[in-house]
Structures are given as structure tokens and as C-alpha cells.
Amino acid sequence: MTKKDIAARLLRWYPPQWSSHYGPGFEALLEDTYGSSSVPWRHRFSIAKSGLLERAREVGIVGTSASGNARLLAGSQLVLCGWSLFVVAGAIFAKFIEHWNDPVSSPHRALSSVSVAAVQFAGTVGVLLVLGAATFVVPSVVRLVRTSGWQSVRRPITKSALAFLVSIALTTSVALRAHFLNYHQRNGGSQSYVALVVLAGVAIIATLATMTATAISLSRQVDFSRRLLRNLSIAALALTVLMAGIALGSEIWWTNEALIAPRFLDTSIGNGIVYSSNSFPPPLLLMAALMILGLSMALVGVTRVISGIRHDDTIASPATPH
Amino acid sequence: MTKKPSISNDLARPNEPAVLILTSLASGTKHGYALTKDIEEFAGVELGPGTLYGALTRLVERGLIAPVPSDDRRQPYEITVSGRAALTDAVQAMQSLANEGATRLRLRDVANPLLPAPNTPRLAR
């Protein structure tokens, strides 16, 4: 690999707009500094960090150069990304807790029942909130298509639609195949069924990721009004509260089950994947990791939303003389 | 009591990349590589390419430095009037702190505050 190739490769960490301004000078600096020797790893990491920071700055996630509206949008988008992770975590939780109350005697179910009900309620409200927010955004997207043409949105929407169709096809295949299998085969006895379930799961996650990316890509092109952005931000704040509720509810359920029915956590459905654990089954560990990541993203988003609200309030209401 | 000049966080400490870059450019136009070498020489600080260009980007955005038109791929930068003002504020704030420290440590003759302190430590990052 030539010096120029290495410099060009390192430059890929930065956003295109930044590269067009600073790229040539940056490449020249790398060539002058390192000559024919390789770039030390600590400097590579520093470049990667700096490039990612520039990307975050460009979309308004960090920094003070972004406008209030850009901060509101970036914050809301981060919350949406966090919510996507919660959808996956929620699906893992829902699968894991199937038949959870069978081995638990009635007197001990109260706390677990309440926590599961709280998770289900918060999940349902969250889905309605996201759908409601999407409905509010549709007119702006339609305006974008009218003014900029279908070409501007064709690619992300086609990708999402394709991913959605593949997911539907695979999920239907799973349902049809399950119809002809017995309980044992459905729960790890049939390798082909397990493979199909895993494939459908991967397709659903990919669809979710594609749809989130499409929503972000479209929202960057749309010129939202300040009022709509504020409403979206309020929805994002509410969604974050719901995510915290879901995380808390699932953790309470997990802790309570570990105390009153540890055997359930030991022997729960693994869909053919053998695991041994005590109170920390891998699916719940994965769920917790996704929730922590999702909630962290949402919290960063919330701070950005708050900074966006404050930023434009400061502009809107200049200091009045006393 | 004298009012302290208001300076932004990235100009508040002597080893901040922004301060080092402004100080280097105060003596003339320089491109990226020349900046790193100069800063290494006068401050003993090695700025990596990521750190250097991150700071350069912020300084350009704030109008404290500006790119100078050049045919070469090496992009030179110069300090602007606002950059000089910001650096002056930062240097005065640091000087005031340094004077106070030197006086309290009795490192210099109070009657002659401009006398440099003995064994001035090099800046470290």
C-alpha cells in the first residue's frame, strides 16, 4: 500500500464535506510526517476518533456550531436509534418470558406480573408514539418528494421496502413450518427450523436497522418547521422515559425470577442453543447490554434536545434591559 | 479588583492545542507539518494529525485563523485579527496567573515582575 493510499484510507474516517475542505492538507501532513514509515497505531486511533467526532459534529450530535434545530433533530434521531435497540431487546425479553409464570406459584407472581405488565404497556405506548411521530413527518416527506423528486428518496425507501418484504417472507415461512412440527421440534429438535428462525431474526433486525437509517436519511433532507421539531423532541423525551421504564421493569422481573424461580432462568427456551447458567442466561445478558446501549444513546440524545431548546430560546429572547 | 478577561475553555490552558496553534501562527503563516514541528520545538508537545486538524477546524470555524490561498497541497494558515485578540486575552490571563504563582512562591523580584522565573518548566501534554 502506498503512502497516498494509507492517507486516503485514514481520511475515510472524516465526513465528505470535511474532506473536501481539509483533505489535501491533511494528506500532505501525513505524508510529510510519516514519510515511508507507517502511521503509529496511537495516531491512527487519534485520527479515527477525530474523524468520528467530525461526523458527529456535522450532524449536530456534538459541538456548539450546530443550530438549535440541528440539535433538536440530531437528539431526536439518537433517541430513535436507541429505541431500535430496545425493540430488539424487547423481542428477546418477550421470547424469553414465554410461559414464565408456569413454574412460579401464585403468591410470588405479583411483582413479576406487575413488572411484565409495565414493560408491555411502556412498549405499546412507545410503538404508538413512534408511529404517531412518523405520521406527523409524512406531510413533510411528501413535500420533499414533490419539490426534489422521487430520486432523492428512492434509494433508502426501496432498501427498507425490500428488507421488509424479505422479513415478512421469512417470518411467514417460520409460521408455516412451525405448523407441521411438534413441541420438541419447535424447541431445538429440528436444526433446519432453528436455522430458519435465526435467519428470520437476522432479517427482522436488518429491517429495523434499515428502516431507522431510512428515517434518519429522510429527516436530514426534510426542512422541518421549528414547531414540528419541538413536537418530535417532546416525543423523543417521552420515548426515553418509556425506555427507562422498560429497562427498569425487565430488570425487576429478572431479579424477582432469580429469587423465586431460578430454575426458570436455568432451563428456559434456548431455541436449540445449549447454554448453562444460573441467574444470568445469555439472552437476558444480551437484552441488558442492548438496553444499556440504547438508553445511553437516548440520554445523549436528550441532552442534545435540551441544548437545542435552550440554544434557540437564548436567540429568541435576548436579554431585556432592567 | 480587576475583571478577568473572558476566554473560552479551549484557550484557558497553555497546553491546549488551540493556544499552541495560535501561538505558533502569531509569528507567521504555517502549514500543518510546519505547525507540528514548531509546536514541538517551543512547547515540547507532539500534536498528532487528528488532534491538530480537529483544533484547526474549530479555529477556522470560529474565525480565529484562516486558510491562505496556495497552489501547494500543503494548506497554510494565518492568524486573524480576532485570533490575535483571543490569544492576547489568553496570554494575559495566563500571565496574570503565572505572576500570582511566582509572587506567592517568591520566585521573582516583586519590584521587577517582568523578570522571567528561574527554571521555567516546559509545557507537557
Interface residues (C-beta under 8 A of the other chain):
Chain A: W18 Y22 P24 G25 F26 E27 A28 L29 L30 D32 T33 R42 H43 S46 I47 A48 K49 S50 G51 L53 E54 S65
Chain B: H31 G32 Y33 T36 G48 P49 G50 T51 L52 Y53 G54 L56 T57 E61 D72 R73 R74 Q75
